[in-house]
Amino acid sequence: MKSLTGSKTTSCFKGLSDMEVLDRNRAWTGELQLELSQKQNRTVSENVFFEGAFKVMQPIYLDHTGQLTYYLLNPGGGYLGGDTYSMDIRLNEEAYAILTTQSATKVYKTPGDHAYQYGRFSLGPGSLLEYTPDPLIVYREGVYQQHQQFYMDPRATLLSTDIITPGWSPSGKHFSYDKVDVLNEVFIDGQLEVMDRFVLEPNKKNVASYGHMEGYSHLGSMMMISPFVTDGIIESLHDLVDHKEINFGLSRTPVPGLSLRVLANRTQDIEEVFTACQNYIRRTLFDASPVFLRKY
């Protein structure tokens, strides 16, 4: 157990439901809490706590906006069967943050039990969270479940991405993993407004076929929820990615926001699309500099 900023190690868990309190008390393989606030025109850490196979690097500032950037680390090198990970991230009023990972999340063979990651994100009024982890790579006979809940003030902005990449297998088969199940839920003022879920089960369905992955092997998903999303923003993003060597769909969400789904045959193609969209949004809406977060 390690606290970097004193003894405040429980404040992120105020207001949890009974089920989440039970989850809080379980023995996680890795656990992380962050609480961030805006002070003197910069976002700073109010509380940092991590335990087990989850850590963070020292935060950095990438541009003039005072936005804080954290790199999340998994010192274990990958997820195995029965591994469970928990994140609780709180951005207080006007806090700006980027969260990313140091490297891809790798899920290996998971006999007996799947690997699981839960994330709870709380965004206060006027806050901005860009959560752009590296790709998830699932290897042969791997099963992975991810559940993320975003609790937002209507004035907050969220930009979140996921990239699913098939891992190497001896046969050369792209879809040798057993299952990937990713669920994102967005709550505005406590009400569930957006639910986005994709489940890939190659052993039950030919996911590479048309009607599923349309012949592609890699899947990317980007969601932005923000009062600043307009028809003009959506049209500009469409034009930005329309010429890329990918298949994509861009749609409006029930609350102000957008959802972008990308199919491709290379991780780099999806990352290129997401980086272009993210930098356009940063420049247009927040007068922020472009960022390049990948480490390779």
N, C-alpha and C positions, 0 to 999 in steps of 0.2 A: 504494500500500500504506500502511495506517495502523494502528498499534497504539496504543490509548488507555491501556493500563496496563502499559507496559514491554515487555520482549522475549519474553514467554511467548506465542508465536504458533503452537505446534505441539502443545500438550498435548492438545487436543481430539481428536487423530487417533490416539491410542494404541489398539491392538487392532483396527484396521481389517482387513478381509479383503483378499486380493490384488486383487480386482476394485475394491474401494473405494479402495485405495491408487492404482491406476491412475486412477480418477476424480479423486482428490485432485490428481494431477499434470497434469490437463488444463487447458486455458486456458478458465476460466469467464468468462462475461460479467459475472457478479457472484458474489462469494463472501463468506460471513459465518461467523464463529466466535464463540460466546459460552461462557464457563465461569463458573458462578455457585455461590457457597458461602454458607452460613449463618454469620454472625459477630455476636456480641453482639445476638442476637434480631432481626437483620435479614439479609436476603439482599443480598449485595454482588457486584460483578463481580470475578472473579479474572483473566479474560482476555477482551479484546474485540479482534477483528480483522475488518476488512472491506476489500474491494478491488473496483474496478470499479463496476458499476451496482447495488450493494447497500450500504446504510448503515443505521445505527441512530441514533435521537435519544438525547439524554442520558436516563438512566433516571429514573423518578419513583416515588414511593410514594403509593398511592391511599387507604390506610386504616391502621389501627393495627397490623396483623399483621406489618409489616415485609416484605410481599411486594413484590418488585421488578417494575416494569412497563417493558417496552421497546416502542417503536414502530419497526417496520421500514420502511425507505424504499427506493423505487426511483426514483432521480433521472432515469432515462431516460424515464419517463412511460408505458412499456408494453413488452410482449414482442413481438419480431419473429421471423421465421423464422431458425432456427439459434441463437437465444439460449439459453444454458444458465446455470442458477443453482444454487448450492450453499449449504446451511445445515448447520452442525454445532453443535448446542446441547447443552451438558452441564450438568445440575443435580446438584451433589454432595449429600451427605446433609443432609436437612432443609431444603434450599433451596426457596423458594417463588417462582414467577415467573408473570407474564402476558406473553405475546407477542401482539402484534397488528400491524396495518399502518396506515399513515397514510391510505391510500385504497385503492380497489378495484384489483385486479390486472387489467390490460387486455391481452388477446392480440389482436393485429391480424392481418391477412392474412399467412400464413406460406408463401409459395411456395418450393419446393425443399427445405425442411426444417422440422420442427416446433419449437416452443418447449418447453423442458424444465426442470423444477425438481426437484432432489433435496434431501431433508432427512433428516438423521440426528439423533435426539434420544436422549440418554442420561439416565435418571432414577435417581438414587441412593436409598438407603433413606429413607423418610419424606418424600421430596420431593413437590412439587406443581407441575405445569405446566398452565396454561390457555392453549392456543394457539387463538386465535379471530381469524383474519385476516378482512379485509373480503372481499366477494364477488369471485369470479373472473368477469370479463365477457369472453366470447369472441365476436369479431366475424366477419363474413362471410369464408369461406374460411380460417378460422383452425384450426390443429391444436395442441393442448396436451397434454403428458404430465406428470404429477406422480407422484413416488414418494417416500413418506415411511416411514421405519423408526424405530420407537420401541423402544429397548432399556431395559427396566424392571426394577428390583428389585421383588419381590412386595409390598413395603410402600409403594411409590410410588403416586401418583395422577396420572392423565392425563385432561384434558378437551380434546378437539380438535374443531373444526368446519370444514366446507367448505360454501360456497354457490356454485352454478353458475348464472350469469345469461346469457341470450342477449343479444348486443349488437345495436345498431341496424343495420338493413340498408335500402338504398334501396327494396326491394320491400315492406318492412314485415313480411317473414317472420321469425318468431321464431327458427327453427332454420336459420340460414344458415351456421353454422360447419361445418367438415368433421368434426372429431372432438375429443372430450374424454376423456381416459383418466386416472383418478385411482386410485392404489393405496396403501393404508395397511397396514402390517404391524406387529404388536406382538409383541415377543419378551420373554418372562419368564424370567429366569435363562438367557438365551441360546437358549431354545427358542421357535420360532414357535408362538404360541397363537391369534392372531387375524389374519385376512387379510380386508380389506374392499376391494372393487374395484367401480367403476362406470365403464362405457364408453358414451358416447353418440356415435353415428355417424348423423346425420340423413340423409346422402346414401345410406345403405344400408338404413335402416329408418325408418319413420314413427314417430319417438320420441314424438310428441305423442299417439299413439293409445293406446287402452286396452290394458293389458298392459305398457306401457312407462311413459310419463309421465302416463297416465290423463287426458289432456286438459289437463294443466297445463304451464307453461312454465319454472318455476324449481324447482331441486332443492337441498335442504339435507341435510347429514348431520352428526350429532353422535355422537361416541364418547366414552365415559367408561370407563376401566379403573381400578379401585380396590378395595382390600379393604374399603372402607366402603360399597360398594353392596349394598343389601339389597332384599328383596321390597318392604318398606315404601317405600323411596326410589323404586323403579320405579313402584309404584302411585301415589305422590303426583305424580310427574312426568306420568303418564298423565292423571290428573285435572286437572292444571294446564293441559295443552294440548288437552284433549278438546273444548272449546267453541270453539276457534279456527276461522277460516275457511280451513282447510287440509285436506289429506289426509296422514295420517301413519301410521307403523308404529314400534312400540317393542318391542324384544326384548332378551333377556339374551344376553351373550356367553359363550363357553366357559369363560373365567376370570371371576372376579368383575368385573362391569361391565355396561354396557348400550350399545345402539346405537339411535339415533333417526333415522329418515329422514322428511323432510318434503317434500311437493309443494305448490306454491302458484303464484299468478300474479303475485305482487309480491315483490321482495326484502325489503321492509319487513315483510311478514307472517312470513317465515322468521326474520329478525333478532329480531322481537318474541318468537317462540317460544324461540329459543336464549337470549336475554337473560333471559327469565323462568326458564328451567331453570337457567342458570348462577347466577343470583342465589339461587335456592332452594337449590342445592347449596352455594354459598358460606356462606349463612346457617346451614343445617342441619348441615353437616359440619365447617365450619372457623371458625364464629363470626366470619365476615368480612362486611364491609359490601357492599351492592350496588354494582356498577360499571356505568358507561355508557361504552363505549369508542369508540363511533362519533364521527366528527369532523364530522358534518353533520346 
